[in-house]
Amino acid sequence: MISSMRMKWLPLGLIVLALASCSSVEPLDTSLITQSTAQNRRADTSVIAETVGQSTVGVEPLAWGNPSTGSSGVISEITVAPGSDGECRGFVTTQRSLQGESRFKGVACHSATAGWKVRPAN
């Protein structure tokens, strides 16, 4: 009885053994994730720059959102900022993303060729 039971499971055991020998473990490639995060960051700053550019100077809270990245935030202050690249506005904003929430200052400047772009605050 035991030998017939072994014979019954032998083909299944051979199949499992054959399939197990075909599998391998490859290291996880995260290069696309890193590039994607950097691109999302630039996309968020573009949305922030456009929002600052379309708004008036003041301290009225102003929500922004980026549907392509899922990030959002609140611009809490917009000021006139000195800049050699045309009209510039300083701002303070929060940014909520998959990486967490952060608060930063920046300057958005407008040029006829590039539109509104964010540059670091001095």
Number of C-alpha atoms within 10 A of each C-alpha: 6 7 7 9 9 11 11 11 10 12 11 11 11 11 10 11 11 11 9 10 8 7 8 6 5 6 5 6 7 9 8 8 10 9 11 12 14 11 12 17 15 13 16 23 19 18 20 27 23 18 18 28 20 9 12 14 15 12 13 13 12 15 14 20 17 17 10 9 16 12 21 20 20 18 23 15 19 25 16 15 15 13 14 7 11 10 15 23 24 23 25 18 21 17 22 15 17 10 9 8 12 11 12 12 16 20 24 29 25 19 12 8 6 8 13 25 20 22 15 10 13 7
